[in-house]
Amino acid sequence: MSTGEEFDVVVVGGGPSGSTVASFVAMQGHRVLLLEKESFPRYQIGESLLPATVHGICGLLGVSEEIERAGFMRKHGGTFRWGNSPEPWSFAFAISPRMAGPTSHAYQVERMKFDDILLKHSRKLGVEVREECSVVEVTEDEERVRGLVYTDSTGARHTVGARFVVDASGNKSRIHREAGGDRIYSDFFRNIAIFGYFEGGKRLPAPRNGNIFCAAFDEGWFWYIPLSDRITSVGAVVSREFADSVQGDPAGALSRLIAKCPRIDDMLAGAERITEGVYGQVRVRKDYSYSNSRYWRPGMVLVGDAACFVDPVFSSGVHLATYSALLAARSINTVLAGDLGEDESFAEFEARYRHEYGLFYEFLVSFYDMNSDHESYFWQAKKVTAFAESELEAFVELVGGVASLDGTFVDAESARARFKHTAGELERSVSQVDRTRGDDSTPMYQSDIMGSVMEQGTQIQVQAVLGGDLDPEAALFPGGLVPSADGLRWAAPAE
C-alpha cells in the first residue's frame, strides 16, 4: 500500500457532478484529485440537458464554446403528448427577456462525448485525474472524514488524505452512507426504465426537430430523444410491477411497449434498433428515485446522483448534478479560503440543494397528476390523491421549511394540497394552447412552479453570461449566504 499523498479535495467519480466540482475547486488554486473507476469515454444515460447546465455551469467553467463546437443536437424545449389534450403540445426555453436569444436552448448529448469534454477540461484546469481507480474505504476519525483508500488498475492499494472528500459516484455509490444518512426511496416514482437506441427514427417538424418528445400511454410514458440526425434514444418508464416481464428479454419488452404507444410506434416506423457497439444493448434501470437524509458531514459531501435523483421526465438529472457540484464547490472554496466556517458554508449548500430538489419533486409529482385522461393502473397510482401519507411525511421531513419559502410544506396534507394545486395550474396552462394559429406552444412558464424551477438556473446563466448579476443577489433563506462576485464562493449578504 502506498501512503502519504495529501490533497485539498478528493473527488470520487468523473461524471458531470464530479468533474464540475473538481474544476470549480481547482479554479481557486486548490489541489484536487479525481478518481474514476472506469476509463473515459464511457457510456452513460441522461442525454437531455437544460439551459442552466449548457450556458450557466459550462459558462462558468469556461467550456461552453467547446460544447457548442461538439455538434450536439440543439434543443429549444420539449414536446409532450401528456394531459387531457389528445394532441401534442410544446414549451420553449425562451422564457426570460434577459436570457432569450443565444442562450434559450440546450442540447441533446451523447453522454460519453459530453462527459469526456468536461473531464478533459478538469485536467486542463490542473485537476489530477486517475481513471480505473475504485474507492474501497473512507478514512475518518471521531471528528471528520480525513481521506480514503482506493485501488488502481493493477489492484494496488493507495491511501490519500484530504480536507474534503466529495462523493460524485452516482446512484451506485458505495460510500454515500459514510455521510451518515440513509437513502430514502420514493414509492411514487419507483418505476423502471427500459431503453435502447434506434437508427432512422422520424423527427418532429422544425424548429422542434431537436426537442425531446415525451408520450404518455396506458402503461406509462416514453422518452424520444434525437441524439443526432441518425441516432435516437428511446425509453419507456413503466410501473415496477412490469419488471417480471422484462426478465431475460428486455429487447422484446421494449418492442412490445413501443407497439402499445401509437405516437412512438409511428415515430419509429421504418427505424431499426442498433444492436452493436455501445448503443447495441437494451438496458433496464429500476428504483432510481431517492434522496439521502443527509447530504454532508464534516469532511465529506454528496453531490449529484450520490445524493438524490427524482425522475427523468423533465431532464433534471444533469442539472441537479452540476448545480449541486457548484454549490458544494462554493462551500469547499469558502472553507479552504478561511472566509467562513464549515457548518455555515455547508448548511447553505444543503439548504439550496434540498430547495432545488424539492421544487423539481413538486413539479414532477404535479406533472404526473395532470395526466388525468388515463384510467390505467400506472396513471391511477400517479394521482396525488393516491399519494401515501408515509411518503408525503418523508418528503416534508426532507425538504420542509426549505423547498417552500412560504412555509406551505408543513405536514403531509398541506403537501398533498400544494401538489394538487400545482397540477391544476399546469393543466390550465396546457389547456390554453391556441392551435387555431397553427401553434402548439403552451404558456406553462407563466405558472408559479415553472418560474421557481427555472429561477436558480437562470441566475447562474446571468452570472455566466454577464459576469455577475446586474443587481446584488439576495439571500435565498433568512440569515443565509449569497454567491461571491465570481460565483465560486459564499459571502455574507450586503447590508
C-alpha positions, 0 to 999 in steps of 0.5 A: 500500500502506498501512503502519504499523498495529501490533497485539498479535495478528493473527488470520487467519480468523473461524471458531470457532478464530479468533474464540475466540482473538481474544476470549480475547486481547482479554479481557486488554486486548490489541489484536487484529485479525481478518481474514476473507476472506469476509463473515459469515454464511457457510456452513460444515460441522461442525454437531455440537458437544460439551459442552466447546465449548457450556458450557466455551469459550462459558462462558468467553467469556461467550456461552453464554446467547446460544447457548442463546437461538439455538434450536439443536437440543439434543443429549444424545449420539449414536446409532450403528448401528456394531459387531457389534450389528445394532441401534442403540445410544446414549451420553449426555453425562451422564457426570460427577456434577459436570457432569450436569444443565444442562450434559450436552448440546450442540447441533446448529448451523447453522454460519453462525448459530453462527459469526456469534454468536461473531464478533459477540461478538469485536467486542463484546469490542473485537476489530477485525474486517475481513471480505473481507480475504485474507492474501497474505504473512507478514512475518518476519525471521531471528528471528520472524514480525513481521506480514503483508500482506493485501488488502481488498475493493477489492484494496488492499494493507495491511501490519500488524505484530504480536507474534503472528500466529495462523493460524485459516484452516482446512484451506485455509490458505495460510500454515500452512507459514510455521510451518515444518512440513509437513502430514502426511496420514493414509492411514487416514482419507483418505476423502471426504465427500459431503453435502447437506441434506434437508427432512422427514427422520424423527427418532429417538424422544425424548429422542434426537430431537436426537442425531446418528445415525451408520450404518455400511454396506458402503461406509462410514458416514453422518452424520444430523444434525437441524439443526432440526425441518425441516432435516437434514444428511446425509453419507456418508464413503466410501473415496477410491477412490469419488471417480471416481464422484462426478465431475460428479454428486455429487447422484446419488452421494449418492442412490445411497449413501443407497439402499445404507444401509437405516437412512438410506434409511428415515430419509429416506423421504418427505424431499426434498433442498433444492436452493436457497439455501445448503443447495441444493448437494451438496458433496464434501470429500476428504483432510481428515485431517492434522496439521502437524509443527509447530504454532508458531514464534516469532511465529506459531501454528496453531490449529484446522483450520490445524493438524490435523483427524482425522475427523468421526465423533465431532464433534471438529472444533469442539472441537479448534478452540476448545480449541486457540484457548484454549490458544494464547490462554493462551500469547499472554496469558502472553507479552504479560503478561511472566509467562513466556517464549515457548518455555515458554508455547508448548511447553505449548500444543503439548504439550496440543494434540498430547495432545488430538489424539492421544487423539481419533486413538486413539479414532477409529482404535479406533472404526473397528476395532470395526466388525468385522461388515463384510467390505467393502473400506472396513471391511477397510482400517479394521482396525488390523491393516491399519494401515501401519507408515509411518503408525503411525511418523508418528503416534508421531513426532507425538504420542509421549511426549505423547498417552500419559502412560504412555509406551505410544506408543513405536514403531509396534507398541506403537501398533498394540497400544494401538489394538487394545486400545482397540477391544476395550474399546469393543466390550465396552462396546457389547456390554453394552447391556441392551435387555431394559429397553427401553434402548439406552444403552451404558456406553462412558464407563466405558472408559479412552479415553472418560474421557481424551477427555472429561477436558480438556473437562470441566475447562474446563466446571468452570472455566466453570461454577464459576469455577475448579476446586474443587481446584488443577489439576495439571500435565498433563506433568512440569515443565509449566504449569497454567491461571491462576485465570481460565483465560486464562493459564499459571502455574507449578504450586503447590508 
